[in-house]
Amino acid sequence: MREYSLALLISAVITYMVTPTVSAIAKRFRAVAQVRERDIHTVVTPRWGGVAMWVGMALTLLSVHGLHLVGKAYTRELLGIFLASTFVLLLGVLDDRFELDAVTKLAGQGLAACILLFFGIQILWLPINGIIVLPSNIGQLLTVVIVMVIINAVNFVDGLDGLAAGIVAISAASFFGFSYLLAVENGFSRAGAPSLVTALVIGACLGFLPHNLYPARIFMGDSGSMVLGLVLAAAAITLTGQIDANAVFSENIGPALLPLLLPFAVLAIPLLDFVTAIIRRVRRGASPFSPDKEHLHHKLMALGNSQQRTTVILYLMTAMLAIPAMLTAFAPLYIALGIFLLLALITLRLALGKSQKRDTYVTT
């Protein structure tokens, strides 16, 4: 755990230090977010924050290679995750500067998923009526779909200062806890690519957040959201490939679902926003990727919540689902349920408190 903590700290420090330089470069090359009618920000803001986070993670990988435990995580899968994330980073950099069309971005995301497949990162089994091994082509197709869905879910939730980075940090922390505790509980090697890359993601997000919190001085852009989404998806899929589900979960099929379902649980808020946005736009006859102002954060702000308050509410909603989902594999169900209810009450109180005060003020 100490080596993972060190990796997290290095990733955070490097990301924090390089972000101002990346911001200046983005301004120079006009990779900026202009103020449009649908936007919430009010000043022109540089993008390419994803470049800073990628640099933080990449330099950390170089720095911790020689550590005793973490060094064992440098596998073929880790190389595949690095190369795929580099590919989507370049795609995002181009999109942040030139605003690529949706088809081009989807094709690029599919190619990034194919890079993962080339390095052996794919869904191998599903816990359906026991454990079934998937045919290779079905597993590959499912892998591509999962990667693309998670990438776009993170992209869709990136609508407020600090929102996506904070949600991904919470999600990655929950997934790191699951993968590390799974190794401890079942005697697996604690040196795994999923644990290492999620630790790096946590650090990169924490290092980036001081520059991205309201009022943001830089946005992560698609370069950031696509890298973070791909790494989380790849970490989850890699973990399933390292588990002998029949051996570990033969007596209790419930936990066998978690390596596959946990990414969806910890990213439930972005995924919910993603699915509802697509349904809403298709019903209107518009493109699923056409922008609007009806995302979850827009609705919370319509209740009278500020940007900062809305961001905290969505952080709590993410933690409300992510932490209990992770704990169900290692703690009694009542503990996970108790944490869920506590966080749900805090979230509800915070979400409704502002609008209730506003209503009281209006009536008086």
C-alpha positions in Angstrom: 0.0 0.0 0.0 2.9 2.4 0.7 4.2 2.0 -2.8 0.7 2.7 -4.3 0.4 5.7 -2.0 3.8 7.0 -3.3 2.7 6.5 -6.9 -0.5 8.4 -6.2 1.4 11.3 -4.6 3.9 11.5 -7.4 1.1 11.5 -10.0 -0.7 14.3 -8.1 2.4 16.5 -7.7 3.5 16.2 -11.3 0.0 16.9 -12.6 -0.3 19.9 -10.4 3.0 21.3 -11.5 2.7 20.8 -15.2 -0.9 22.0 -15.5 -0.1 25.8 -15.7 2.4 25.1 -18.5 -0.1 23.0 -20.4 -2.7 25.8 -19.9 -0.3 28.4 -21.4 0.4 26.1 -24.4 -3.3 25.5 -24.9 -3.9 29.3 -25.1 -1.1 29.7 -27.5 -2.5 27.1 -29.9 -6.1 28.3 -29.3 -7.3 25.1 -27.8 -9.8 27.0 -25.7 -13.5 26.7 -24.8 -15.3 29.7 -26.1 -18.4 31.0 -24.3 -21.6 29.7 -26.0 -25.2 30.0 -25.1 -25.4 26.5 -23.7 -22.3 26.9 -21.6 -22.1 27.6 -17.9 -18.6 29.2 -17.8 -18.5 32.9 -18.6 -14.9 33.4 -19.7 -12.8 31.8 -22.5 -10.9 28.9 -20.8 -8.1 26.8 -22.1 -8.6 23.0 -22.6 -6.0 20.2 -22.8 -6.1 19.5 -19.1 -6.0 15.9 -20.1 -2.5 16.4 -21.4 -1.4 17.5 -17.9 -3.0 14.4 -16.3 -1.5 12.1 -18.9 2.0 13.6 -18.3 1.5 13.1 -14.6 0.6 9.4 -15.0 3.2 8.7 -17.7 6.1 10.3 -15.7 4.9 8.5 -12.6 5.1 5.2 -14.5 8.7 6.0 -15.3 9.5 7.0 -11.7 8.1 4.0 -9.8 9.2 1.2 -12.2 12.0 0.2 -9.9 9.9 -0.2 -6.8 9.7 -3.8 -5.4 6.0 -4.3 -5.4 4.7 -1.9 -8.0 7.4 -2.9 -10.4 5.8 -6.3 -10.8 2.7 -4.6 -12.2 4.5 -3.7 -15.4 2.9 -6.3 -17.6 1.8 -6.6 -21.2 -1.7 -5.4 -20.1 -0.2 -2.2 -18.5 1.6 -1.4 -21.8 -1.7 -1.9 -23.6 -3.5 0.5 -21.3 -0.7 3.1 -21.7 -0.7 2.9 -25.5 -4.5 3.0 -25.8 -4.7 5.9 -23.4 -2.1 7.7 -25.4 -4.1 7.2 -28.6 -7.3 8.6 -27.1 -5.3 11.5 -25.7 -4.1 12.5 -29.2 -7.7 12.1 -30.4 -8.9 14.3 -27.6 -6.2 16.9 -28.2 -7.3 17.2 -31.8 -11.0 17.4 -30.8 -10.3 20.1 -28.2 -8.6 22.2 -30.9 -10.6 21.4 -34.0 -13.9 20.0 -32.6 -14.1 16.7 -34.5 -17.4 15.3 -35.5 -19.1 12.5 -33.4 -18.4 9.8 -36.0 -14.7 10.4 -36.0 -14.5 10.4 -32.3 -16.5 7.2 -32.0 -14.3 5.5 -34.6 -11.2 6.7 -32.7 -12.6 5.3 -29.4 -13.3 2.0 -31.1 -9.7 1.9 -32.4 -8.4 2.5 -28.9 -10.5 -0.4 -27.6 -8.9 -2.5 -30.3 -5.5 -1.6 -29.0 -6.6 -3.1 -25.7 -7.8 -6.2 -27.4 -4.4 -6.6 -29.2 -2.7 -6.7 -25.7 -5.1 -9.3 -24.4 -7.4 -7.0 -22.5 -11.0 -8.3 -23.0 -14.0 -9.7 -21.3 -13.4 -13.5 -20.9 -16.4 -14.7 -18.9 -19.8 -13.6 -17.6 -21.5 -14.8 -14.4 -24.7 -16.1 -16.1 -26.2 -19.2 -14.6 -22.8 -20.0 -13.1 -19.7 -18.9 -14.9 -19.7 -19.1 -18.7 -16.6 -18.5 -20.9 -17.4 -16.2 -23.8 -16.5 -17.0 -27.4 -13.6 -14.8 -28.4 -15.6 -12.6 -30.8 -18.4 -12.0 -28.4 -15.9 -11.0 -25.6 -14.1 -8.7 -28.0 -17.4 -7.0 -29.1 -18.5 -6.6 -25.5 -15.1 -5.1 -24.5 -15.3 -2.5 -27.3 -18.9 -1.6 -26.2 -18.0 -1.2 -22.5 -14.9 0.9 -23.3 -16.8 3.3 -25.6 -19.8 3.6 -23.2 -17.6 4.4 -20.2 -15.5 6.9 -22.2 -18.6 8.8 -23.3 -20.2 8.6 -19.9 -17.3 10.5 -18.4 -17.3 12.9 -21.3 -21.0 13.7 -20.8 -20.6 14.5 -17.1 -17.9 17.0 -17.7 -20.1 20.0 -17.5 -19.2 21.9 -14.4 -15.9 23.1 -12.9 -14.2 20.2 -11.1 -17.1 17.8 -11.7 -15.7 15.1 -13.9 -12.3 15.1 -12.2 -13.9 14.7 -8.7 -16.3 12.0 -9.8 -13.6 10.0 -11.5 -11.3 10.3 -8.4 -14.1 8.9 -6.2 -14.8 6.2 -8.7 -11.1 5.2 -9.1 -10.7 5.2 -5.3 -13.6 2.8 -4.9 -12.2 0.6 -7.7 -8.7 0.7 -6.2 -10.1 -0.4 -2.9 -11.9 -3.3 -4.5 -9.0 -4.6 -6.5 -6.5 -4.2 -3.6 -8.8 -5.8 -1.0 -9.7 -8.6 -3.4 -6.0 -9.4 -3.7 -5.5 -9.3 0.1 -8.6 -11.4 0.8 -7.9 -14.1 -1.8 -4.1 -14.3 -1.7 -3.6 -12.8 -5.2 -0.5 -10.7 -6.0 -1.1 -7.2 -4.8 1.0 -5.9 -7.7 -1.6 -5.6 -10.4 -2.1 -3.3 -13.3 -5.7 -2.4 -12.2 -4.5 -1.2 -8.8 -1.6 0.8 -10.2 -3.5 2.6 -13.0 -6.4 3.5 -10.7 -3.9 4.9 -8.1 -2.4 7.0 -10.9 -5.8 8.2 -12.0 -6.7 9.2 -8.4 -3.4 11.2 -8.2 -3.8 12.8 -11.6 -7.4 14.0 -10.7 -6.3 15.3 -7.3 -3.4 17.2 -8.8 -5.6 18.7 -11.5 -8.5 19.7 -9.3 -6.9 22.8 -7.7 -6.7 24.3 -11.2 -10.1 23.0 -12.3 -12.4 23.8 -9.3 -14.7 26.8 -9.6 -13.7 29.2 -11.1 -11.8 26.9 -13.4 -8.5 28.1 -14.9 -8.4 25.1 -17.3 -10.7 22.4 -18.5 -9.8 18.8 -18.9 -11.5 18.7 -22.3 -12.1 15.6 -24.3 -8.4 14.9 -24.0 -9.0 14.3 -20.3 -12.4 12.7 -20.2 -11.5 10.1 -22.8 -8.3 9.2 -21.2 -9.9 8.8 -17.7 -12.8 6.8 -19.1 -10.6 4.5 -21.1 -8.3 3.8 -18.1 -11.1 3.0 -15.8 -12.8 0.7 -18.3 -9.4 -1.0 -19.1 -8.6 -1.5 -15.4 -12.0 -3.2 -14.8 -11.6 -5.5 -17.8 -8.0 -6.3 -16.9 -9.1 -7.3 -13.4 -11.7 -9.8 -14.7 -9.0 -11.4 -16.9 -6.8 -11.9 -13.8 -9.5 -13.7 -11.8 -10.4 -17.4 -11.9 -14.0 -16.8 -11.2 -14.8 -20.5 -10.8 -12.1 -21.0 -8.2 -12.7 -17.8 -6.2 -16.5 -17.4 -6.3 -17.7 -21.0 -6.6 -19.6 -20.8 -3.4 -21.0 -17.3 -3.7 -21.8 -16.0 -7.1 -22.7 -12.5 -5.9 -19.1 -11.2 -5.6 -18.3 -12.6 -9.1 -20.5 -9.9 -10.6 -18.5 -7.1 -9.0 -15.4 -6.9 -11.2 -17.8 -6.4 -14.2 -20.5 -4.4 -12.4 -18.3 -2.2 -10.2 -17.3 0.2 -13.0 -21.0 0.7 -13.8 -21.8 1.2 -10.1 -19.0 3.7 -9.4 -19.8 5.5 -12.6 -23.6 5.2 -12.2 -24.2 9.0 -12.2 -22.3 9.7 -15.4 -23.8 6.6 -17.0 -27.3 7.7 -16.0 -26.8 11.1 -17.4 -25.4 9.6 -20.6 -28.3 7.2 -21.2 -31.0 9.7 -20.4 -29.4 12.4 -22.6 -29.3 9.9 -25.6 -32.9 8.9 -25.0 -34.0 12.5 -24.7 -32.2 13.6 -27.8 -33.3 10.7 -30.0 -37.0 11.3 -29.0 -36.6 14.8 -30.3 -35.2 13.6 -33.5 -31.8 15.1 -32.8 -28.4 13.5 -32.8 -27.6 11.6 -29.6 -24.4 13.7 -29.3 -26.1 17.1 -29.9 -25.6 19.4 -26.9 -28.4 20.6 -24.6 -28.9 22.1 -21.2 -30.9 19.3 -19.6 -28.1 17.3 -18.0 -28.3 16.3 -14.3 -26.2 19.2 -13.2 -28.4 21.6 -15.1 -31.4 20.3 -13.2 -29.8 20.6 -9.8 -28.8 24.2 -10.6 -32.4 24.9 -11.6 -33.4 24.1 -8.1 -31.3 27.1 -7.0 -28.0 25.3 -6.2 -24.7 27.1 -7.1 -22.0 25.5 -9.3 -20.0 24.6 -6.2 -23.0 23.1 -4.3 -24.1 21.1 -7.4 -20.6 19.7 -7.8 -20.5 18.6 -4.1 -24.0 17.0 -4.5 -22.9 15.0 -7.4 -19.7 14.0 -5.6 -21.9 12.7 -2.8 -24.2 10.9 -5.1 -21.2 9.1 -6.7 -19.8 8.1 -3.3 -23.3 7.0 -2.2 -23.3 4.3 -4.9 -19.6 3.6 -5.3 -18.5 3.0 -1.7 -21.3 0.6 -0.7 -20.9 -1.3 -4.0 -17.2 -1.8 -3.2 -17.9 -2.8 0.4 -20.4 -5.5 -0.4 -17.6 -7.9 -1.4 -15.8 -7.6 1.9 -18.1 -6.4 4.6 -21.6 -7.4 5.9 -24.4 -6.1 3.8 -25.8 -4.0 6.7 -22.6 -1.9 6.8 -22.8 -1.2 3.1 -26.5 -0.4 3.4 -25.9 1.9 6.4 -23.3 3.9 4.5 -25.6 4.1 1.5 -28.5 5.5 3.6 -26.2 8.0 5.5 -24.8 9.4 2.3 -28.3 9.4 0.7 -29.7 11.5 3.5 -26.8 13.9 3.4 -27.1 14.2 -0.4 -30.9 14.8 -0.3 -30.6 17.3 2.5 -28.0 19.3 0.6 -29.8 19.0 -2.8 -33.2 20.2 -1.4 -32.0 22.6 1.2 -31.2 25.5 -1.1 -34.5 25.3 -3.0 -36.5 25.1 0.2 -34.7 28.3 1.5 -35.4 30.0 -1.8 -39.1 29.0 -1.7 -39.4 30.4 1.9 -37.8 33.6 0.8 -40.2 34.1 -2.1 -43.3 33.4 0.0 -42.3 35.9 2.7 
